[in-house]
């Protein structure tokens, strides 16, 4: 990567807003007082789907002090039409209430252009999920909203396509985009997706946008989340988004990849220790 020059990339001129203008350029995105892209490693935690006020409150209280942003899905684009599709506005209200109780900002996914204003009324950051990374009608709608956007990489998207989706949002005057690598589709079947760790240093070299990692969706299995998370920290990620559930065996979605709160908190401590170690060696300072 040290020898790669932007002028050598055939697509570079199509990325005027996401590309770095100088090597040290780094955007810091403010999400309800939380700085993503700054010196501190940021943690986003919560259940895949909001199931009840008791569930989201339990998670919020358990991760307080070990998470900066509370996540929870209210609109769930599921592969099967028979799977739980989320609680919609009722779920957003639960997320907002639980987060207010513990003093954390929130992020939740929006899946339809018609729901952008509704979701934006409840959360501090809107998530564009992997299935919608190239939903250009949705991208055109969210770029009218001035809230921060968490843009997940599609399962078959190249880094160029991912950055072009960010350009869609930024081209209408919203520069507040955070990228999220969550695994890509490969021939491997032992994991849900294949985490592209190389995306972290590549994005850090090419773009000023912050990048976080979602090891939960990449792994699909709870016992792989910690090693993938620590690998992401070692690679230089700005943060982690991890699914947490008080009873994963009863979860309405993504239970097998969800961590129990106590295991999640131990992971956060390990990640923080690793970050300090790397900074002590002059890396990611």
C-alpha positions as CSV (number, residue, x, y, z in Angstrom):
1,X,0.0,0.0,0.0
2,X,2.9,2.4,0.5
3,X,3.6,2.5,-3.2
4,X,0.0,2.7,-4.3
5,X,-0.8,6.2,-5.8
6,X,-4.3,7.5,-6.2
7,X,-3.5,8.5,-9.8
8,X,-2.8,4.8,-10.5
9,X,-6.4,3.9,-9.7
10,X,-8.7,4.1,-12.8
11,X,-11.8,4.9,-10.7
12,X,-10.2,7.6,-8.5
13,X,-11.6,10.6,-10.3
14,X,-15.2,9.4,-9.6
15,X,-14.6,9.7,-5.8
16,X,-13.9,13.4,-5.2
17,X,-15.7,13.5,-1.8
18,X,-14.6,10.2,-0.2
19,X,-11.0,10.3,-1.3
20,X,-8.1,11.7,0.8
21,X,-6.6,14.9,-0.3
22,X,-3.5,14.5,1.8
23,X,-2.2,11.4,3.8
24,X,-3.2,12.6,7.3
25,X,-6.8,13.7,6.4
26,X,-9.3,12.0,8.7
27,X,-13.0,12.8,9.2
28,X,-14.4,12.6,12.7
29,X,-18.2,12.0,12.7
30,X,-20.1,13.2,15.7
31,X,-23.0,10.9,16.7
32,X,-24.8,12.4,19.7
33,X,-21.6,13.5,21.3
34,X,-19.6,10.3,20.4
35,X,-16.7,11.0,18.0
36,X,-16.2,8.2,15.4
37,X,-12.8,8.5,13.7
38,X,-11.1,10.2,16.6
39,X,-8.4,8.8,19.0
40,X,-10.9,6.7,21.0
41,X,-12.1,3.2,19.8
42,X,-15.9,3.4,19.6
43,X,-18.2,0.5,20.5
44,X,-21.7,0.1,19.2
45,X,-23.7,-2.7,20.9
46,X,-27.2,-4.0,21.1
47,X,-29.6,-6.7,19.8
48,X,-30.1,-7.4,16.1
49,X,-33.9,-6.9,16.6
50,X,-35.7,-5.0,19.3
51,X,-38.2,-7.5,20.7
52,X,-39.6,-5.8,23.8
53,X,-38.9,-2.9,26.1
54,X,-37.6,-5.3,28.7
55,X,-35.1,-6.8,26.3
56,X,-33.7,-3.5,25.0
57,X,-33.6,-2.0,28.5
58,X,-31.7,-5.1,29.8
59,X,-29.1,-4.8,27.1
60,X,-28.7,-1.1,27.5
61,X,-28.1,-1.3,31.2
62,X,-25.7,-4.2,30.8
63,X,-23.5,-2.5,28.2
64,X,-23.5,0.9,29.8
65,X,-19.9,1.8,30.3
66,X,-18.8,-0.7,27.6
67,X,-20.6,0.9,24.7
68,X,-20.8,4.4,23.3
69,X,-23.8,3.9,21.0
70,X,-26.9,1.6,21.4
71,X,-28.1,-0.3,18.4
72,X,-31.3,-2.2,17.7
73,X,-33.2,-3.1,14.6
74,X,-36.9,-2.0,14.2
75,X,-37.2,-2.6,10.5
76,X,-35.6,-5.9,9.6
77,X,-35.1,-6.9,5.9
78,X,-35.0,-10.6,6.3
79,X,-34.0,-13.2,3.7
80,X,-37.1,-15.3,4.5
81,X,-40.6,-13.6,4.4
82,X,-41.5,-15.8,7.3
83,X,-38.8,-14.4,9.6
84,X,-39.4,-11.7,12.2
85,X,-39.6,-8.4,10.4
86,X,-39.3,-6.1,13.4
87,X,-41.5,-3.9,15.5
88,X,-41.3,-0.8,13.2
89,X,-42.1,2.5,15.0
90,X,-43.0,0.7,18.2
91,X,-39.4,-0.7,18.3
92,X,-37.9,2.7,17.6
93,X,-39.7,4.2,20.5
94,X,-38.4,1.4,22.7
95,X,-34.9,2.0,21.6
96,X,-35.2,5.7,22.2
97,X,-36.6,5.1,25.7
98,X,-33.9,2.6,26.7
99,X,-31.1,4.8,25.4
100,X,-32.4,7.9,27.2
101,X,-32.4,5.9,30.4
102,X,-28.7,5.1,30.1
103,X,-27.6,8.3,28.3
104,X,-26.4,6.8,25.0
105,X,-27.1,7.9,21.4
106,X,-28.7,5.4,19.0
107,X,-28.4,3.8,15.6
108,X,-31.0,1.8,13.7
109,X,-31.5,0.7,10.1
110,X,-33.8,2.3,7.6
111,X,-34.8,0.1,4.7
112,X,-37.3,2.2,2.7
113,X,-37.2,5.8,1.4
114,X,-40.7,6.2,2.9
115,X,-39.4,5.5,6.4
116,X,-36.4,7.8,6.4
117,X,-38.1,10.7,8.2
118,X,-39.7,8.4,10.7
119,X,-36.4,6.6,11.7
120,X,-34.6,10.0,11.8
121,X,-37.1,11.3,14.3
122,X,-36.1,8.6,16.8
123,X,-32.4,7.9,16.3
124,X,-29.1,9.8,16.2
125,X,-27.6,7.8,13.3
126,X,-29.3,6.0,10.4
127,X,-27.9,2.7,9.2
128,X,-28.0,1.7,5.5
129,X,-27.8,-2.1,5.6
130,X,-25.8,-4.4,3.4
131,X,-28.8,-5.3,1.3
132,X,-29.5,-1.6,0.6
133,X,-26.0,-0.3,-0.1
134,X,-26.9,0.1,-3.7
135,X,-30.5,1.0,-3.2
136,X,-30.1,4.3,-5.0
137,X,-33.7,5.5,-4.2
138,X,-32.9,5.1,-0.5
139,X,-29.5,6.7,-0.9
140,X,-31.0,9.7,-2.6
141,X,-33.6,10.1,0.1
142,X,-31.2,9.8,3.1
143,X,-28.8,12.3,1.7
144,X,-31.4,14.9,2.3
145,X,-31.2,14.1,6.0
146,X,-28.4,15.7,7.9
147,X,-28.0,13.0,10.5
148,X,-24.9,10.7,10.4
149,X,-25.1,7.6,8.2
150,X,-23.6,4.2,8.9
151,X,-23.1,2.7,5.5
152,X,-22.6,-1.1,5.4
153,X,-20.7,-2.8,2.6
154,X,-22.9,-5.0,0.5
155,X,-22.1,-8.8,0.5
156,X,-20.9,-8.7,-3.2
157,X,-19.7,-5.1,-3.4
158,X,-16.2,-4.0,-4.3
159,X,-14.5,-1.2,-2.3
160,X,-15.0,1.1,-5.2
161,X,-18.8,0.4,-5.3
162,X,-18.9,0.9,-1.5
163,X,-17.2,4.3,-1.7
164,X,-19.4,5.3,-4.6
165,X,-22.5,4.7,-2.5
166,X,-20.9,7.0,0.1
167,X,-20.5,9.6,-2.7
168,X,-24.3,9.4,-3.3
169,X,-24.9,10.5,0.2
170,X,-22.2,13.1,0.4
171,X,-22.9,14.6,-3.0
172,X,-26.1,16.3,-1.6
173,X,-24.2,18.0,1.2
174,X,-24.2,15.4,4.0
175,X,-20.5,14.5,4.8
176,X,-21.4,12.6,7.9
177,X,-20.8,9.0,6.7
178,X,-19.2,6.1,8.6
179,X,-18.3,3.0,6.7
180,X,-19.0,-0.5,8.1
181,X,-17.3,-3.7,6.8
182,X,-19.5,-6.7,7.8
183,X,-18.1,-9.5,5.6
184,X,-18.5,-10.4,2.0
185,X,-19.9,-13.4,0.2
186,X,-17.3,-16.0,-0.7
187,X,-17.2,-19.8,-1.3
188,X,-16.6,-20.4,2.4
189,X,-19.6,-22.0,4.2
190,X,-18.2,-22.3,7.8
191,X,-18.9,-18.6,8.4
192,X,-21.9,-16.5,7.6
193,X,-19.7,-14.2,5.5
194,X,-15.9,-13.7,5.1
195,X,-14.6,-10.7,7.0
196,X,-12.4,-8.6,4.7
197,X,-9.8,-7.3,7.1
198,X,-7.9,-5.8,4.2
199,X,-10.7,-3.3,3.8
200,X,-9.5,-1.5,6.9
201,X,-6.0,-0.5,5.8
202,X,-7.3,0.0,2.2
203,X,-10.0,2.5,3.3
204,X,-7.5,4.1,5.7
205,X,-5.1,4.7,2.8
206,X,-7.7,5.8,0.2
207,X,-10.4,7.6,2.2
208,X,-10.8,10.0,5.1
209,X,-14.0,8.4,6.2
210,X,-14.0,6.4,9.5
211,X,-14.4,2.7,9.2
212,X,-15.9,0.3,11.8
213,X,-16.2,-3.5,11.7
214,X,-19.2,-5.7,12.4
215,X,-17.7,-9.1,13.3
216,X,-21.1,-10.5,14.3
217,X,-22.5,-10.6,10.8
218,X,-19.2,-11.6,9.3
219,X,-18.9,-14.6,11.7
220,X,-22.5,-15.8,12.1
221,X,-21.2,-17.6,15.2
222,X,-20.7,-16.1,18.6
223,X,-17.4,-17.9,19.3
224,X,-15.7,-16.2,16.3
225,X,-16.8,-12.7,17.2
226,X,-14.0,-11.9,19.6
227,X,-11.0,-13.0,17.5
228,X,-12.4,-11.2,14.5
229,X,-13.1,-8.1,16.6
230,X,-9.5,-8.1,17.9
231,X,-8.1,-8.6,14.4
232,X,-10.1,-5.5,13.3
233,X,-8.7,-3.4,16.1
234,X,-5.2,-4.6,15.2
235,X,-5.8,-3.6,11.6
236,X,-6.7,-0.1,12.6
237,X,-10.5,0.0,12.7
238,X,-12.1,3.1,14.3
239,X,-14.7,1.0,16.1
240,X,-16.7,-2.2,16.5
241,X,-20.4,-2.9,16.2
242,X,-21.4,-6.1,18.0
243,X,-24.7,-7.8,18.6
244,X,-25.6,-8.4,22.2
245,X,-28.6,-10.3,23.6
246,X,-29.5,-11.4,27.1
247,X,-30.9,-14.7,25.9
248,X,-29.4,-15.5,22.5
249,X,-31.1,-18.9,22.4
250,X,-34.5,-17.2,22.4
251,X,-33.6,-14.3,20.0
252,X,-36.0,-13.6,17.2
253,X,-33.1,-12.9,14.8
254,X,-29.4,-13.7,14.7
255,X,-29.2,-15.4,18.1
256,X,-26.3,-17.7,17.1
257,X,-24.0,-14.7,16.5
258,X,-25.0,-12.7,19.5
259,X,-22.9,-12.3,22.6
260,X,-24.1,-12.5,26.2
261,X,-23.7,-9.1,27.9
262,X,-20.9,-10.3,30.2
263,X,-18.9,-11.8,27.3
264,X,-19.3,-8.6,25.3
265,X,-18.0,-6.5,28.2
266,X,-14.9,-8.8,28.5
267,X,-14.4,-8.4,24.8
268,X,-14.5,-4.6,25.1
269,X,-11.8,-4.7,27.8
270,X,-9.6,-6.9,25.6
271,X,-10.1,-4.6,22.6
272,X,-9.2,-1.5,24.7
273,X,-6.1,-3.2,26.0
274,X,-5.0,-4.2,22.5
275,X,-5.5,-0.7,21.3
276,X,-3.4,0.7,24.1
277,X,-0.6,-1.8,23.3
278,X,-0.6,-0.9,19.6
279,X,-0.5,2.8,20.4
280,X,2.4,2.2,22.8
281,X,4.3,0.7,19.8
282,X,3.5,3.7,17.7
283,X,0.7,2.1,15.7
284,X,-2.8,3.7,15.3
285,X,-1.7,6.6,17.4
